[in-house]
Amino acid sequence: MGSQAQVVVPIELEVRRPGRPRSHEADQAILDAAIEEYGEHGLGGLTVDAVAARAGVSKATVYRRYPSKADLVIAAAQAACDDTTQTFTGDLRHDLRCVVEHLQAVMNDARVGRAARMLIADAPCDEQLQRLHREFVRQKRQRTMAMLGEAVQRGELRAGLDCALATDQLVGPLFYRFLVTGEPIDDRLLDTVVDAFLRAHRP
């Protein structure tokens, strides 16, 4: 009895059963491709065709996950700038350093840094992107503000500290170099920023 040839179906062409988990590999490939394409072309030049081709999936696979280009860009930015693996320890200097080190890594990454600059420039020009970007920034700031609030409760930062303003003071020097001067965002800068922050806000 002769053997039958086995038919291999590409991942993105398989029929998805109800409740079936999405392919992690496809998810990651789409987000990686979106960061690359967005950084190179901006929102106006970004096409789902190009993202799908770079990711090695079908356009339908992209659209099932992200109904608009703005949704895709923000999802890619969230994945590239994910800080949820950071663990705040209650050691204030360590925790402040974690915040600025994460920003340093994002800003100094050629691929992600290019996309971040593009996103800051594009957001005011597209209503949906602006709305999604504001929520993205709000979520990022919220973690730092919560960490500072806990330090206030422990007595390590002065009572009555405006945690929103203090967050801006902590990360502002990095963004200034990232967007304006182009000076290095190096470890020396991080030490200077953290030391200045502690001098300004300790009791």
N, C-alpha and C positions, 0 to 999 in steps of 0.2 A: 504494500500500500504506500503510494508516494506521499512525501511530506508536503504540506501546504506552506506557501510563502506567507510570512508574517507581515502584516501591514502596520507601519508605525505612523501614528497621527501626531503632528506637531502639537505642542502644549496649547498654543493659542487657538487651535482649531477644534479642540475637543469640546464635545457638548457638555455644558456645565449643569450638573444635577442640582435640583433645589437644595439649598443649604450647604452646598459644597464649598469648602474654604477656598479663597482666592489663592492663586499661586504666588508664594512669597518671592520666587525668582522673577516672575513677571512684574510684580509690584516694584521691586527694587530696580529692575532694568528700566522700567518706565520713568521712575523718579530720577535715576542717574542720567538718562537721556534728556529729560526735561531740563535739568540744571545746565547741562552742556549746551543744548539748543538755545535756552533762554539767555544764558550768559553771552552767547555769540550774536544773537539776533534781536533780543528784546521782545516785548509782548507783540508788537506789530509784525515782526518778522518770524515769530514762532508759528510753526504749523504742526498739526497733529500727524500729518503724513511723515514729516521729518523725525518727530519723536518716535513714532511707531517703527520706522525703518531703522533708526539707531538702536532701539531697544530689541528689535527682532520679534515684534508682535504685530498683530493686526490693528487697524484703526479702531475696530469695534472693541477690542480689548481695552484700549485707552479710554474710549468714550464711556464704557460701562463703569469705569472707575471715576472719571473726571468729566462732568458734562460741559465744562467750559475751560478755556485756556487759563483764566484767572484761578479756577479751582486747582488746575494742574500745577501752575507755578507756585502757589502757596503751599500745596502739599509737598512739592519738591523742596521748597525752602525749609519747611518744618523738618523734613527728614534730614536735610543737610546740616541744619543747625540744632539738632536734637540735643537738649541738655538734661533730659530726664534721668540719665545715668549718673549725673552728678549727685553726690551724697554730701549734704551739709552735716557737719559733725558737732556743731556747737562751739567749735574753736573759731572765734571771730576772724582772726587773721587768715586762717586756713580757708574759711568759707568765702571771704572777700577775694582771696587769691583764686579760688575755683571759678568765681564769676568772671574775673578778667582774663584768666587763662583760657576759658572756653571761647570768649570773644576773640582773643588773640588767634586761636587756632582757626576759627571761621574766617577771620579777616586775612590771615596770611596764606590761606589755601587759595591758590590761583583760580581754580575753577569756581569754588563757592564764593570767593570774594568778588569775582567779576559779576556773578549773578546777583549778589547782594547790592552792589552799586547800581545795577540795572533796575532792580526792584524799587529802590529808594527813588530813582528818577521816574519810573513808570507809574508808580502808585497814584500820584496826584492827577494823572491824565486819564484814568479809567475808574469809573465809579465803583464797579464790583471789586476790582483789584485793590482799590483804596480801602474799601470796607473790610475785606479779608486781611489786608496787611495790618490795619489798625488792630484787629482782633489778635493777629499773630504777635504783634509787638506787646499788646496788653498781657497776653499769657506769659511771655518771656519776662516782662518786668514784674509780674505778680510773684514769681518764685523768689526773686531777689528782695522785693519789698517784704515778703513774709519772713525771710531769713533775717532781715534787719529788724523787723518788729520783735522777733524772738530775742534778739540781742538786746533790745531796749528792755524787755521784760526781765532779762537776766542781770540788768544793770551795767552791761558792757558798753552801751551807747546811751547818750543822755536822754532823759525823759522828755517827751514832747517832740521828739525828732520827726520831721516830715519825711517819712520813708520813701515817698514818691520822688521828692526833690533830691534826697540823698542818693537814690538809685541813679538818677540822671548825673549827679556829680561824680559818682563812681565810674560810670561807663563813658561819660562825655569826652574825656581826653582821648580815649581810644578811637571814638567815632570821628573826632576832629582830625586826628592824623590819617585815619582811613579815608575820609572824604575830602579833606581840604589840603593838608600840607604834604601828605605822602611820606612823612618821616617814619622811621622804623617803629613798629609796634613790637618791641623786644622785652626781654625780662627786666631790663633796667627800668623801662617805663612802668611796667606792672608794679615793681617794688616801690617806685616813687608815688604812684597813684594810691596804692594801699596805705602807705605810710602817711600821706597827706590826708587821706580820708579819716584815718584813726586819730590823727592830731586834731582834726576839725570837730569830730563828733563824739569822742569819748567824754565821760563826765569830768 
